[in-house]
Amino acid sequence: MAKTILIQVQNKIATCLTEEPLVCDNSDYVVNFQFDSEWSEHSLKTARFRTNGTYVDVVFDGTECPVPPVSDAKILWVGVYA
């Protein structure tokens, strides 16, 4: 079963509500975004996962997005845009 990272997006600010460490090289994480009403007109969104100077974009529909495997990272930045 996938582990969920909860991110709230309100007034164009994303805030992580999950305080659990991630294990590198795992593919069993998903991000569940809680969007404010500003996002209601956008069905397709793109999550950007950035670490170590590189990034991976994942296009998704709805509020849940798989986290791509992350290697050798101490910090994972997550953003979203439509």
N, C-alpha and C positions, 0 to 999 in steps of 0.2 A: 504494500500500500504506500502510495506517495506521501511524502511529508509536505505540509502546506506552509508557505510563507505568506503572511497576510500584509498587504500594503494598502493603505487608505490614501486616496487622491482627492483632495479638497482644495478649491481655490488655486489650482495649478501647482500644489505642493504635495509631493509623495512622502508618506511617512510609514516606515516599517513598524508594524505592531507585533512582530514576532521577534523574540530575543532568544533564539536558539542557534547554536553554531551549525554551519553546514560542513559536510564532509566532502572534500575534493574528490573528483573523478566519479561521483555518483550521478545517476540519471533518474533518481526517484524523488525529485523535488518539483513542486508546482507553485506558482505564485497565484494567489487569489487577490485580485484588485477590488477594492470597494470604491467605486467611482461616485462623485457627486453628480448632480443633474446636468451639469455642463457637458458631460460625456454621452448623454442619452441619444443624441443624434448620430453617434459614431458606432457602427457595429464592428467594423474592422479596426483593429489597433495594432501597434507594434511595440513590443517590449524590447528594450535595449539592455543587455547584460555586459558590463564593462569591468575588466580587471587586467592588471599588468600591461596597460597601454593598448590593449586590443578590445574589440567588442564583437558581440554576436546579436543580430536582430532576429526576433521571433514574431511573426505575424500571427494574430489570433483573433477569434470572434468571441464576444461575450466578456466574461470577467476572469477566466482562468487560463493560465499560460504555462507550458512546461519550461523548466529551467534547463538550459543546455549544460552538459557536463563541464565543470570548471576544474582546471588543473593548477596546482602550485600557486594558490592565491591566498592572501591574508584578508583581503577586502573584496567584496563583490558589490558593485554599484548597479542599481536597477532603476531604469527610467521607463516612461511610456509616452507614446505620442500617437495621434490619429491623423 
